[in-house]
Amino acid sequence: MEIQIERGTDIISPKVLRDDFRQTPSDVVVAAGEPAVMECIPPRGHPEPTISWKRNNVKVNDKDERITIRGGKLMISNTRKSDAGMYVCVGTNMVGEKDSDPAELVVFERPMFVRRPVNQVVLADDTVDFQCEVQGDPTPTIRWRKEEGELPRGRFEIRADNSLRLTQVKAEDEGSYTCLSENSVGKAEASGTLQVHAWPSQLARTTPYCQQKPLGFGFEALRSHRAYNRFTLKSVRK
């Protein structure tokens, strides 16, 4: 404590900055894009202490248009992952400065697709892979569903990369397949459709070895699909 005597008035003005914060900031958890607010009331003092904030021991830049410091409150609009860290409220007057206990701002991220399933057109008995790659924090869980019924029993596999593989596809496998992703702050889903074309009867039981693309049998719908480009008949039964 400092005591200042103003001569001529005999007024004693002690300069004080106490140790205990009247309100210390608390931990805050938000999803990216949401606002975050931390509150602090500094120690009692004379003159009344002003408030500033530090993040990870670096002064918070309130020139960032997303950041407002007002009346002991630190407000961050549209939070980003980079805003996460340990925050300290600093009370300052002529005596010195005092730091509050730290509080943590945790910024989670909702699931976001990196790769989505796409629509596919294949031939019967082909193998199909629907891709699904998602990022988020905490790490999202992923599951698959078929909109028009159950996943084909005994003929589907959810692989290590979370893609869905269907083998020996049949006409009844046609429909929409949806990848569902979820974590503690949000959900996301994306779908791809499957169309299964039967083999044309004119080609289903022919004998020649053939590596040419089939013509005139209504395969136009398959031109954009990989199955068309690799179409090969070898030693097909009569």
N, C-alpha and C positions, 0 to 999 in steps of 0.2 A: 504494500500500500504506500502510495505517495501522498503527502499532504502539501497543498499549495496555499500559502497565505497571501491574499491580495492586499497590498499595503493601501492604507487610507480607508479601507472599508472594514478591516478586521474580520473578513469572511474566510473561514477555513474550508477549502474544497478538496476533500480527499479524492485521490485517483485510485480506483479499485477495479480489479478484475478477478472475480472469484473463480474457484476451480470447477464447481459442479454445473453442468449444463442443465437447464430447466427442462429441456426435452432433447433427447438424443435421437438421431435418425434410426429407422428400423429397416430391416431387409425388405426388398421389393422384388417380386417376380412378375414379369410381363411377357407377352408374346411380341415378337418383332412387329412394329407398326403401331402398337398401342402406346398411349402416354404413360409416363412414369413420374411419380411425385415422391420426393423425400422431404420430410419436415424436421426442423431444428429450432429450438429456442436456446440462445446462448446463455452463459452464466450471467448473473447479475454483475453490473459494473458501473463505474462512473469515469468518464462518459459512457453512455450506453454503447455496448459493443456492436460493431457491424458484422455482417455475416458474409463469408465466402465459402467456396467448396473446393475440395481436392478429389481427384479421381486417381487412384494408384499413385498417390503422392505428387501429382501434377495438378496445378490450379486449373479448375474447369473454366473453359473459355465461353463466357456468356455472350460473346459476339456471334456465336453460332445461332442462326435464326430459330433453331429448334429448342434452344435452351433459354429458360427464364429463371432468374433468381429474384424472388420478391418476398419480403417479410419473413425471411427464414426458410422459405420453401424453394426447393430446387425442382423445376418442372422441365421434363424432356418430352416433347411431342414426337410422334412418329419414331419410336426407338429403333435402333439398329443393333445388330449383334456386337458391333464395336463399342457400344455404350456400356456394355457389361463391365463390372469391376468393383473395387472397394472404394466407397465414398466416405469422406470425412468432412464434417462441418467445422469451420474455423471461426471462432469469435475473436474480434480484434478491437482494442482501443489503445489509448496512449500508454497504458501500462505494459502491454504486450499482446500476445495471442494465446489462445487455448484451442486444442484440438479435441473434438468429440471422439468417442469410440467409433470404430469404422462400422459401416453398414454395407451390405452387398446388394448390388443390382444384378439380377439374373435375367437375361433376355433369351427366351426360348424362340424356336422357329417352328411354325406350322409345317406339316408335310407339303413338299413341293415336288412336282414330277420333273425328273431329268429325262426319262424316256417313257413314253406312253404306249399302250397297246394300239395297234393299227388294224384296220379292216383287212381281211384276207379272203382270197378265193383259191380253193385247192381242189384236187381230184380225190375221189374216194380212196381210202387206204393210205393217204399221204400222212406225213407227220407235220404238225403245226406248232410254232413257238410264238406265244404272245409275250412281248417284253414289258417289264414294269420296273423302273428304277426311280427311287424316291429319296430325297434328302430332307433332313429336319433335325431339330434338337428339342427334346430327347429323340434318339433314333426311332423312327416310326416302325410300327408293326405292319405287315402286309398280309392280306388274304385275298383269295379269289372266289368269285361266285359266277354262276351261269344264270342269266336273267330269266330264261324260259325253262328252268328245271335244274336238275343236279348236274354237277360235273360228271363226265362219262366214267362210270365206275370201272376201275381196273385199267383204264387207258389214259389217265392223266398223271402228271408229275409236277410238283412245284419245286423248281431247281434251286441251287445254292444262290443264284443271282436274283431270285424271286420271280423269274419268268415262269410262265405256265406252258407246259408241253402236252400236247394231245397226240396220241399215236393211233394209227389205223382208223382215221376219221370216217364217220358214216353220215348219212343224210340227217339222221336224228340229232347229230351234234351241232347242226346249224343254229345260230342265235348270237346273242350278245354276251361277251365275257368281260367281267368288270374286275379291275384291280382296286381294292380298298385299302387305304393307308391311314393310320391313326397314331397320334401321340397325345400327350397330356394337354396340349394347347390347341389341337385342331384335327380335322379330318379332311381327306381328299379322295376322290375316286375318278377313274377314267376307264373307258370301255372301248373294245374293238369287236367287230362282228365277223362271223365266220360263215362263208358259203361253201357248200360241198357239191361239186359236179360229178355225176356218175360218168363212167367211161362210156363213150359211144359204142353201141352194139357192133358197128361196122369194124371197130378196131379191137374190141375186147378179146377176140379169139382168132387172131391172124398169125401166120407162121413166119413171114419174112423178118430178117434182121433189118431194122430201120432206125436211122438216126436223123431223119428229116422231120421238120415240124409238120404236124398234120394239117391238112388244108381241107376246107369245105365241110367240116363236121361241126360247125357251131362253136369253135373254140375262141372266137373273138374276145369273149369275156375274160379269157385267161392270159391275154397277151401281156398284161402288166404284171403278171405274177411269176415268180421264179419257177413254179412247177411247169409252166409252159415252155420255158427256155431250156429246161433240162429233160424234156419229154423224150424218152428213148424206149423202144421195145426190143427186147432181146429174148429169143427163144420162148415166145408166148405159146401156151398150149393151144392146140387146135380145138 
